[in-house]
Amino acid sequence: MINDVLFYAPYEIIEGEKIMSAMAFLNHSGIIMRLSSRIFNYVDLNQCGYVFTDNIDVYLPDGNLFRPDVTVITKENAGILNWKGAVRGVPDMVVEVLSRSTRKNDLTIKKDAYESNGVKEYWIIDPLAKAVDVYILRDGKFILDESYFKCSPDELELMSEEEKNALKSEIKVSIFDDLFIKVDDIFGWIKD
């Protein structure tokens, strides 16, 4: 019976305001699953950290409560994990997958909060553009390290050899020594 079920409506607290989270589309969820599984496989094999998807609360020191699409915490930073509750502190890496309802906050307020709280690596994934922007924290500021794109065969055909050679097909996860993720793997399920 529906009356017997306790519903938890996911929300975030952004600059003191409670913001309800909208339901994700399948492309959004597919990206999260494909990326988080690759990171998980690496950290599990190497026993070097923890990976969570958008079903956990991250309480940042500045008072914001976010539910990042992917949260990565290194083994050295495991003290911020409350295994019966949430993340209380600053994750090492955060990934947000843009959607119509979250785009503005992900690119502005949340990016600024992750930066000011000291998140070391922030990825913004745009499913429509099939693009990943990777920001690395340097001297307390996010610097765009690189932008990565998945190109269709038609797009590749129109590119010069120089443009094709400039495309980067793997993303280096900076918080780990030898983790690389293929751009094609992230967008493998994307349907237009």
CYANA upper distance limits for C-alpha pairs under 8 A (distance plus 0.5 A):
  1 MET  CA      5 VAL  CA      7.66
  9 ALA  CA     20 MET  CA      7.80
  9 ALA  CA     21 SER  CA      8.26
 10 PRO  CA     20 MET  CA      6.65
 10 PRO  CA     21 SER  CA      6.08
 11 TYR  CA     18 LYS  CA      7.06
 11 TYR  CA     19 ILE  CA      5.89
 11 TYR  CA     20 MET  CA      4.71
 11 TYR  CA     21 SER  CA      5.59
 11 TYR  CA     66 PHE  CA      8.46
 11 TYR  CA     67 ARG  CA      8.22
 12 GLU  CA     18 LYS  CA      6.30
 12 GLU  CA     19 ILE  CA      5.73
 12 GLU  CA     20 MET  CA      6.97
 12 GLU  CA     21 SER  CA      7.63
 12 GLU  CA     64 ASN  CA      8.19
 12 GLU  CA     65 LEU  CA      5.76
 12 GLU  CA     66 PHE  CA      5.50
 12 GLU  CA     67 ARG  CA      6.93
 13 ILE  CA     17 GLU  CA      5.79
 13 ILE  CA     18 LYS  CA      5.04
 13 ILE  CA     19 ILE  CA      6.55
 13 ILE  CA     64 ASN  CA      5.88
 13 ILE  CA     65 LEU  CA      5.21
 13 ILE  CA     66 PHE  CA      7.02
 14 ILE  CA     18 LYS  CA      7.01
 14 ILE  CA     19 ILE  CA      7.46
 14 ILE  CA     64 ASN  CA      5.86
 14 ILE  CA     65 LEU  CA      7.10
 14 ILE  CA     66 PHE  CA      7.91
 14 ILE  CA    109 ILE  CA      8.26
 14 ILE  CA    110 LYS  CA      8.31
 15 GLU  CA     63 GLY  CA      8.10
 15 GLU  CA     64 ASN  CA      6.62
 16 GLY  CA     63 GLY  CA      8.02
 16 GLY  CA     64 ASN  CA      7.49
 22 ALA  CA    101 SER  CA      7.55
 24 ALA  CA     28 HIS  CA      6.48
 24 ALA  CA     29 SER  CA      6.89
 24 ALA  CA     99 SER  CA      8.40
 25 PHE  CA     29 SER  CA      6.86
 26 LEU  CA     30 GLY  CA      6.40
 27 ASN  CA     31 ILE  CA      6.71
 27 ASN  CA    127 PRO  CA      7.63
 27 ASN  CA    189 TRP  CA      7.33
 27 ASN  CA    190 ILE  CA      5.85
 27 ASN  CA    191 LYS  CA      7.36
 28 HIS  CA     32 ILE  CA      6.97
 28 HIS  CA     97 VAL  CA      7.03
 28 HIS  CA     98 LEU  CA      8.39
 28 HIS  CA     99 SER  CA      8.10
 28 HIS  CA    127 PRO  CA      7.51
 29 SER  CA     33 MET  CA      6.67
 30 GLY  CA     34 ARG  CA      6.55
 30 GLY  CA    189 TRP  CA      6.71
 30 GLY  CA    190 ILE  CA      7.93
 31 ILE  CA     35 LEU  CA      6.52
 31 ILE  CA     97 VAL  CA      8.28
 31 ILE  CA    127 PRO  CA      8.47
 31 ILE  CA    186 ILE  CA      6.14
 31 ILE  CA    187 PHE  CA      6.64
 31 ILE  CA    188 GLY  CA      8.42
 31 ILE  CA    189 TRP  CA      7.84
 31 ILE  CA    190 ILE  CA      8.16
 32 ILE  CA     36 SER  CA      6.32
 32 ILE  CA     53 THR  CA      7.58
 32 ILE  CA     69 ASP  CA      6.94
 32 ILE  CA     70 VAL  CA      7.23
 32 ILE  CA     97 VAL  CA      8.04
 33 MET  CA     37 SER  CA      6.40
 33 MET  CA     53 THR  CA      8.45
 34 ARG  CA     38 ARG  CA      7.01
 34 ARG  CA    185 ASP  CA      7.41
 34 ARG  CA    186 ILE  CA      6.21
 34 ARG  CA    187 PHE  CA      8.48
 34 ARG  CA    188 GLY  CA      8.39
 35 LEU  CA     39 ILE  CA      6.94
 35 LEU  CA    181 ILE  CA      8.48
 35 LEU  CA    185 ASP  CA      8.07
 35 LEU  CA    186 ILE  CA      6.01
 36 SER  CA     40 PHE  CA      6.33
 36 SER  CA     51 VAL  CA      7.27
 36 SER  CA     52 PHE  CA      7.91
 36 SER  CA     53 THR  CA      7.49
 36 SER  CA     70 VAL  CA      7.01
 37 SER  CA     41 ASN  CA      6.50
 38 ARG  CA     42 TYR  CA      6.98
 38 ARG  CA    181 ILE  CA      7.79
 39 ILE  CA     43 VAL  CA      6.77
 39 ILE  CA     51 VAL  CA      7.53
 39 ILE  CA    179 LEU  CA      8.39
 40 PHE  CA     44 ASP  CA      6.29
 40 PHE  CA     50 TYR  CA      7.61
 40 PHE  CA     51 VAL  CA      6.24
 41 ASN  CA     45 LEU  CA      6.51
 42 TYR  CA     46 ASN  CA      6.59
 42 TYR  CA    179 LEU  CA      7.62
 43 VAL  CA     47 GLN  CA      5.81
 43 VAL  CA     48 CYS  CA      5.56
 43 VAL  CA     49 GLY  CA      5.79
 43 VAL  CA     50 TYR  CA      7.07
 43 VAL  CA     51 VAL  CA      8.33
 44 ASP  CA     48 CYS  CA      7.54
 44 ASP  CA     49 GLY  CA      7.81
 44 ASP  CA     50 TYR  CA      8.22
 47 GLN  CA     75 LYS  CA      8.13
 48 CYS  CA     74 THR  CA      6.41
 48 CYS  CA     75 LYS  CA      5.52
 49 GLY  CA     72 VAL  CA      7.72
 49 GLY  CA     73 ILE  CA      6.02
 49 GLY  CA     74 THR  CA      4.51
 49 GLY  CA     75 LYS  CA      4.74
 49 GLY  CA     76 GLU  CA      8.25
 49 GLY  CA     78 ALA  CA      8.01
 50 TYR  CA     72 VAL  CA      6.25
 50 TYR  CA     73 ILE  CA      5.69
 50 TYR  CA     74 THR  CA      6.80
 50 TYR  CA     75 LYS  CA      7.60
 51 VAL  CA     70 VAL  CA      7.56
 51 VAL  CA     71 THR  CA      6.24
 51 VAL  CA     72 VAL  CA      5.15
 51 VAL  CA     73 ILE  CA      7.06
 52 PHE  CA     56 ILE  CA      7.54
 52 PHE  CA     70 VAL  CA      6.22
 52 PHE  CA     71 THR  CA      5.64
 52 PHE  CA     72 VAL  CA      7.05
 53 THR  CA     68 PRO  CA      7.62
 53 THR  CA     69 ASP  CA      5.83
 53 THR  CA     70 VAL  CA      5.01
 53 THR  CA     71 THR  CA      6.77
 54 ASP  CA     67 ARG  CA      5.96
 54 ASP  CA     68 PRO  CA      5.87
 54 ASP  CA     69 ASP  CA      4.76
 54 ASP  CA     70 VAL  CA      6.54
 54 ASP  CA     71 THR  CA      8.36
 55 ASN  CA     67 ARG  CA      7.31
 56 ILE  CA     67 ARG  CA      6.41
 56 ILE  CA     68 PRO  CA      8.35
 56 ILE  CA     86 ALA  CA      6.72
 56 ILE  CA     87 VAL  CA      8.04
 57 ASP  CA     65 LEU  CA      7.07
 57 ASP  CA     66 PHE  CA      6.50
 57 ASP  CA     67 ARG  CA      5.60
 57 ASP  CA     68 PRO  CA      8.48
 57 ASP  CA     86 ALA  CA      5.79
 57 ASP  CA     87 VAL  CA      6.72
 58 VAL  CA     65 LEU  CA      6.10
 58 VAL  CA     66 PHE  CA      5.71
 58 VAL  CA     67 ARG  CA      6.48
 58 VAL  CA     68 PRO  CA      8.06
 58 VAL  CA     86 ALA  CA      6.68
 58 VAL  CA     87 VAL  CA      5.18
 58 VAL  CA     88 ARG  CA      6.54
 58 VAL  CA     89 GLY  CA      7.77
 59 TYR  CA     63 GLY  CA      7.19
 59 TYR  CA     64 ASN  CA      6.59
 59 TYR  CA     65 LEU  CA      5.12
 59 TYR  CA     66 PHE  CA      7.12
 59 TYR  CA     86 ALA  CA      7.97
 59 TYR  CA     87 VAL  CA      6.54
 59 TYR  CA     88 ARG  CA      5.31
 59 TYR  CA     89 GLY  CA      6.60
 60 LEU  CA     64 ASN  CA      5.96
 60 LEU  CA     65 LEU  CA      6.77
 60 LEU  CA     66 PHE  CA      8.28
 60 LEU  CA     88 ARG  CA      6.84
 60 LEU  CA     89 GLY  CA      5.65
 60 LEU  CA     90 VAL  CA      6.49
 60 LEU  CA    117 ASN  CA      7.50
 61 PRO  CA     88 ARG  CA      8.16
 61 PRO  CA     89 GLY  CA      6.44
 61 PRO  CA     90 VAL  CA      7.88
 61 PRO  CA    117 ASN  CA      7.35
 62 ASP  CA    113 ALA  CA      8.40
 62 ASP  CA    117 ASN  CA      7.56
 64 ASN  CA    113 ALA  CA      8.36
 68 PRO  CA     94 VAL  CA      6.94
 68 PRO  CA     95 VAL  CA      6.81
 68 PRO  CA     96 GLU  CA      6.34
 69 ASP  CA     94 VAL  CA      8.09
 69 ASP  CA     95 VAL  CA      6.22
 69 ASP  CA     96 GLU  CA      5.62
 69 ASP  CA     97 VAL  CA      6.94
 70 VAL  CA     94 VAL  CA      6.24
 70 VAL  CA     95 VAL  CA      5.40
 70 VAL  CA     96 GLU  CA      7.30
 71 THR  CA     91 PRO  CA      7.10
 71 THR  CA     92 ASP  CA      8.36
 71 THR  CA     93 MET  CA      6.48
 71 THR  CA     94 VAL  CA      5.28
 71 THR  CA     95 VAL  CA      7.04
 72 VAL  CA     91 PRO  CA      6.65
 72 VAL  CA     92 ASP  CA      6.40
 72 VAL  CA     93 MET  CA      5.45
 72 VAL  CA     94 VAL  CA      6.80
 73 ILE  CA     77 ASN  CA      6.65
 73 ILE  CA     78 ALA  CA      7.03
 73 ILE  CA     91 PRO  CA      5.73
 73 ILE  CA     92 ASP  CA      5.66
 73 ILE  CA     93 MET  CA      7.22
 74 THR  CA     78 ALA  CA      6.92
 74 THR  CA     92 ASP  CA      7.01
 74 THR  CA    175 ILE  CA      8.45
 77 ASN  CA     91 PRO  CA      8.21
 77 ASN  CA     92 ASP  CA      8.18
 80 ILE  CA     87 VAL  CA      6.19
 80 ILE  CA     88 ARG  CA      5.62
 80 ILE  CA     89 GLY  CA      5.76
 80 ILE  CA     90 VAL  CA      7.85
 80 ILE  CA     91 PRO  CA      8.47
 81 LEU  CA     86 ALA  CA      6.90
 81 LEU  CA     87 VAL  CA      5.34
 81 LEU  CA     88 ARG  CA      6.90
 82 ASN  CA     86 ALA  CA      5.76
 82 ASN  CA     87 VAL  CA      6.46
 82 ASN  CA     88 ARG  CA      7.57
 87 VAL  CA     91 PRO  CA      8.41
 90 VAL  CA    117 ASN  CA      7.06
 90 VAL  CA    118 GLY  CA      7.14
 90 VAL  CA    119 VAL  CA      6.51
 91 PRO  CA    119 VAL  CA      6.39
 91 PRO  CA    120 LYS  CA      8.41
 92 ASP  CA    119 VAL  CA      5.81
 92 ASP  CA    120 LYS  CA      5.75
 92 ASP  CA    121 GLU  CA      6.97
 92 ASP  CA    175 ILE  CA      7.69
 93 MET  CA    119 VAL  CA      6.54
 93 MET  CA    120 LYS  CA      6.43
 93 MET  CA    121 GLU  CA      5.14
 93 MET  CA    122 TYR  CA      6.28
 93 MET  CA    123 TRP  CA      8.46
 93 MET  CA    175 ILE  CA      8.02
 94 VAL  CA    119 VAL  CA      7.77
 94 VAL  CA    121 GLU  CA      6.96
 94 VAL  CA    122 TYR  CA      5.52
 94 VAL  CA    123 TRP  CA      6.94
 95 VAL  CA    122 TYR  CA      6.26
 95 VAL  CA    123 TRP  CA      5.15
 95 VAL  CA    124 ILE  CA      6.47
 95 VAL  CA    125 ILE  CA      7.93
 96 GLU  CA    106 ASP  CA      7.14
 96 GLU  CA    122 TYR  CA      8.43
 96 GLU  CA    123 TRP  CA      6.88
 96 GLU  CA    124 ILE  CA      5.66
 96 GLU  CA    125 ILE  CA      6.77
 97 VAL  CA    124 ILE  CA      6.47
 97 VAL  CA    125 ILE  CA      5.16
 97 VAL  CA    126 ASP  CA      6.62
 97 VAL  CA    127 PRO  CA      7.71
 98 LEU  CA    102 THR  CA      6.61
 98 LEU  CA    103 ARG  CA      5.46
 98 LEU  CA    106 ASP  CA      7.46
 98 LEU  CA    124 ILE  CA      7.51
 98 LEU  CA    125 ILE  CA      6.53
 98 LEU  CA    126 ASP  CA      5.78
 98 LEU  CA    127 PRO  CA      7.41
 99 SER  CA    103 ARG  CA      5.88
 99 SER  CA    126 ASP  CA      8.30
 99 SER  CA    127 PRO  CA      8.48
102 THR  CA    106 ASP  CA      6.42
103 ARG  CA    107 LEU  CA      6.65
104 LYS  CA    108 THR  CA      6.64
104 LYS  CA    109 ILE  CA      8.37
105 ASN  CA    109 ILE  CA      5.60
105 ASN  CA    110 LYS  CA      6.15
105 ASN  CA    111 LYS  CA      8.25
106 ASP  CA    110 LYS  CA      5.57
106 ASP  CA    111 LYS  CA      6.45
106 ASP  CA    124 ILE  CA      8.24
107 LEU  CA    111 LYS  CA      6.15
107 LEU  CA    124 ILE  CA      8.29
108 THR  CA    112 ASP  CA      6.50
109 ILE  CA    113 ALA  CA      6.62
110 LYS  CA    114 TYR  CA      6.52
111 LYS  CA    115 GLU  CA      6.64
111 LYS  CA    122 TYR  CA      8.29
112 ASP  CA    116 SER  CA      6.58
113 ALA  CA    117 ASN  CA      6.47
114 TYR  CA    118 GLY  CA      6.72
114 TYR  CA    119 VAL  CA      5.81
114 TYR  CA    122 TYR  CA      8.22
115 GLU  CA    119 VAL  CA      6.34
115 GLU  CA    120 LYS  CA      8.41
115 GLU  CA    137 LEU  CA      7.47
115 GLU  CA    140 GLY  CA      7.40
115 GLU  CA    141 LYS  CA      6.66
115 GLU  CA    142 PHE  CA      6.59
116 SER  CA    140 GLY  CA      7.50
116 SER  CA    141 LYS  CA      8.15
118 GLY  CA    137 LEU  CA      7.75
118 GLY  CA    140 GLY  CA      7.27
119 VAL  CA    137 LEU  CA      7.46
120 LYS  CA    136 ILE  CA      6.40
120 LYS  CA    137 LEU  CA      5.42
120 LYS  CA    175 ILE  CA      7.97
121 GLU  CA    134 VAL  CA      7.74
121 GLU  CA    135 TYR  CA      6.23
121 GLU  CA    136 ILE  CA      5.22
121 GLU  CA    137 LEU  CA      6.69
121 GLU  CA    174 SER  CA      7.74
121 GLU  CA    175 ILE  CA      7.82
122 TYR  CA    134 VAL  CA      6.49
122 TYR  CA    135 TYR  CA      5.55
122 TYR  CA    136 ILE  CA      7.05
123 TRP  CA    132 VAL  CA      7.10
123 TRP  CA    133 ASP  CA      6.15
123 TRP  CA    134 VAL  CA      5.12
123 TRP  CA    135 TYR  CA      6.65
124 ILE  CA    132 VAL  CA      6.19
124 ILE  CA    133 ASP  CA      5.72
124 ILE  CA    134 VAL  CA      7.15
125 ILE  CA    130 LYS  CA      7.92
125 ILE  CA    131 ALA  CA      6.33
125 ILE  CA    132 VAL  CA      5.00
125 ILE  CA    133 ASP  CA      7.02
126 ASP  CA    130 LYS  CA      6.14
126 ASP  CA    131 ALA  CA      5.71
126 ASP  CA    132 VAL  CA      6.86
127 PRO  CA    131 ALA  CA      7.27
127 PRO  CA    187 PHE  CA      8.13
127 PRO  CA    190 ILE  CA      7.88
128 LEU  CA    192 ASP  CA      8.48
129 ALA  CA    149 PHE  CA      8.18
130 LYS  CA    149 PHE  CA      6.31
130 LYS  CA    150 LYS  CA      6.02
130 LYS  CA    151 CYS  CA      8.34
130 LYS  CA    187 PHE  CA      7.26
131 ALA  CA    147 SER  CA      7.50
131 ALA  CA    148 TYR  CA      6.02
131 ALA  CA    149 PHE  CA      4.94
131 ALA  CA    150 LYS  CA      7.00
132 VAL  CA    147 SER  CA      6.18
132 VAL  CA    148 TYR  CA      5.56
132 VAL  CA    149 PHE  CA      6.99
133 ASP  CA    144 LEU  CA      7.48
133 ASP  CA    145 ASP  CA      8.24
133 ASP  CA    146 GLU  CA      6.58
133 ASP  CA    147 SER  CA      4.97
133 ASP  CA    148 TYR  CA      6.92
134 VAL  CA    144 LEU  CA      6.43
134 VAL  CA    145 ASP  CA      6.09
134 VAL  CA    146 GLU  CA      6.04
134 VAL  CA    147 SER  CA      6.83
135 TYR  CA    142 PHE  CA      6.00
135 TYR  CA    143 ILE  CA      5.78
135 TYR  CA    144 LEU  CA      4.97
135 TYR  CA    145 ASP  CA      5.89
135 TYR  CA    146 GLU  CA      7.91
136 ILE  CA    142 PHE  CA      5.84
136 ILE  CA    143 ILE  CA      5.90
136 ILE  CA    144 LEU  CA      7.07
136 ILE  CA    145 ASP  CA      6.61
136 ILE  CA    174 SER  CA      8.37
137 LEU  CA    141 LYS  CA      5.79
137 LEU  CA    142 PHE  CA      4.95
137 LEU  CA    143 ILE  CA      6.76
138 ARG  CA    142 PHE  CA      6.75
138 ARG  CA    143 ILE  CA      7.21
148 TYR  CA    167 LEU  CA      7.88
148 TYR  CA    168 LYS  CA      6.83
148 TYR  CA    169 SER  CA      7.86
148 TYR  CA    171 ILE  CA      8.10
148 TYR  CA    183 VAL  CA      7.59
149 PHE  CA    167 LEU  CA      8.07
149 PHE  CA    168 LYS  CA      8.32
149 PHE  CA    169 SER  CA      8.43
149 PHE  CA    183 VAL  CA      7.52
150 LYS  CA    169 SER  CA      8.44
150 LYS  CA    183 VAL  CA      6.75
150 LYS  CA    184 ASP  CA      6.65
150 LYS  CA    187 PHE  CA      7.93
151 CYS  CA    155 GLU  CA      6.27
151 CYS  CA    156 LEU  CA      6.73
152 SER  CA    156 LEU  CA      6.76
153 PRO  CA    157 GLU  CA      6.63
154 ASP  CA    158 LEU  CA      7.12
155 GLU  CA    159 MET  CA      7.14
156 LEU  CA    164 LYS  CA      7.47
159 MET  CA    163 GLU  CA      6.26
159 MET  CA    164 LYS  CA      6.71
160 SER  CA    164 LYS  CA      6.78
161 GLU  CA    165 ASN  CA      6.55
162 GLU  CA    166 ALA  CA      6.77
163 GLU  CA    167 LEU  CA      7.12
169 SER  CA    182 LYS  CA      6.23
169 SER  CA    183 VAL  CA      6.03
169 SER  CA    184 ASP  CA      7.84
170 GLU  CA    180 PHE  CA      6.44
170 GLU  CA    181 ILE  CA      5.78
170 GLU  CA    182 LYS  CA      4.74
170 GLU  CA    183 VAL  CA      6.14
171 ILE  CA    180 PHE  CA      5.83
171 ILE  CA    181 ILE  CA      5.59
171 ILE  CA    182 LYS  CA      6.73
171 ILE  CA    183 VAL  CA      7.32
172 LYS  CA    178 ASP  CA      8.09
172 LYS  CA    179 LEU  CA      6.56
172 LYS  CA    180 PHE  CA      5.02
172 LYS  CA    181 ILE  CA      7.11
173 VAL  CA    177 ASP  CA      8.32
173 VAL  CA    178 ASP  CA      8.23
173 VAL  CA    179 LEU  CA      6.08
173 VAL  CA    180 PHE  CA      6.49
173 VAL  CA    181 ILE  CA      8.03
174 SER  CA    179 LEU  CA      8.43
181 ILE  CA    185 ASP  CA      7.78
181 ILE  CA    186 ILE  CA      8.34
182 LYS  CA    186 ILE  CA      7.36
183 VAL  CA    187 PHE  CA      7.26
184 ASP  CA    188 GLY  CA      6.34
